Amino acid sequence: MAENKTLEVEKNEIQTETERTRDRRLYSAYTDVIENEGEILVLADIPGADEKSVELTLEKNVLKIYAYPDVEAPQGYNLAYAEYGVGDYERSFVLSDEIDRDKIEAKVMNGVLHLRLPKSPAARMRKIDIQAG
């Protein structure tokens, strides 16, 4: 197993260092991380959020996801029963220098944040040709 990690994933617990100003629960976005030789794809569940309610920051190798969904009952209805809590989402990842920060892409589709983290050309695996003696 490789010692050099491209992406470090924290535990699925929120440990915030700042005081929250919103009176809502805070959830850690459940996340899948998929990798191939050219990029890492991060899929984060943020139900109820859209592109207007998601914020991404990158500072000192820490990529942070914030989502503030605005979930309301349909007009003329009141919530009678809910099986899941409504709140905000937050998640952090530590990126290695192997990620090309200028080419990171993000989109939200059906309550899932899709983050594309391309590896820098120097970090990609390549085959080295061997020549006869």
N, C-alpha and C positions, 0 to 999 in steps of 0.2 A: 504494500500500500504506500502511496506517495506521501512523503512528509510535508511537502509544500502544498498547502491548501489554497485554492483559488478563491473560495468563498467560505467564510466561517458562519455557521448558522447557530444562533443563540437558542437557548431553551424556549419552550412555548409558554413562558411566563412573562408577564409584564413587570419590569422593574424600572420604574420611572424615577429619574433624579430631579424632576421638576414638579411643582404643584400644578394640578389641573385646574383650569378655570371653567371647564364645562361640567355641569352636573349630570353626567351620564357615565355608565359603565365603560370600562376600557378593556378591550379584548385583544389578544394576540392573534393576528391573522394567520390561519392555518395555511401552510405553504408547502408546495412541492418544488424541488430543485432538480432540474434535468440538465445533463451536460453532454456535449459531444466535443469533438476535437476543436471546433471553431468558436463555440459560444456556450453560455449558460443561460437557460431559460428558467425564470422564477415565476411560478403561478401562485398568487396569493388570493385566498377567498376573502372578499370584502362585501358581503351581501348588502344590497340596498345602496351601495355607493356607485357613483358615475364619475366621469372624467372631471366634473366640476367640483366634486367633493373629495378628491384625492390629492395629496401633496407628497412629492418626493424630494428629498434633499440628499446631497452628497457632500460630506465635509470630513476631511482627514481620513479618508478610506472607509467611512461609515455611511452606508446607504440606508436612509430611514424612510419608511412608508407610513404615512398618516392618512386615515380615511375617516370622514365625518358624514356618514349617511343620514339623510333626512327622511325617516320612515314615518308616513302618516297613514291613518285609516282612510279608506275612500269616503268621499263627501257624503254626509248623512248617516254615517255608521260610527259606532264606538267599538273599541277593542273589547271583546268579551272574554277571550282566552288566548294566550300565546304560549307556544312551546319553546321559544327561544327568546333570549334577551336582546334588547335593542341597545346599541351603544356605538362607540367609536373603536377604530382599529389602529394598532400601531405594531410595527415590526422593524428590527434593525439587522443589518448584515455588514460584516467587515469584509471589504474587498481587498484582494491582493493587488500587487502592481501589474499582474497579468491581464487585468481587465482594461479595455480601451474605453476610458471614461467619456470621451467625446462622441462615442457612437452608441451609447446606451439609449434604448428605445422603450417606451411604455405605452400601453393602451389598456382600457377597461372595456370588458365585454361580458355582459350577463353576470355582473357581480364578481368577476374574477379579474384581477390585475395581472397583465402579461408583461413581464420585464425581460427584455432581451439584452444580455450582457456579453457583447462580443469580446473574445480574447484578442490581445494585441498580437500582431504577426510574429513577434519574437517568441511568444509563449505557445504558439501552436506546434503540435507535433509534426515532424516532417521526416521523411525517409532519406537516409544518406546513402548515396550510391557507393558501391565498393568496386574498385578497379583492380585488375590483376597486376601483380608485381613488377 
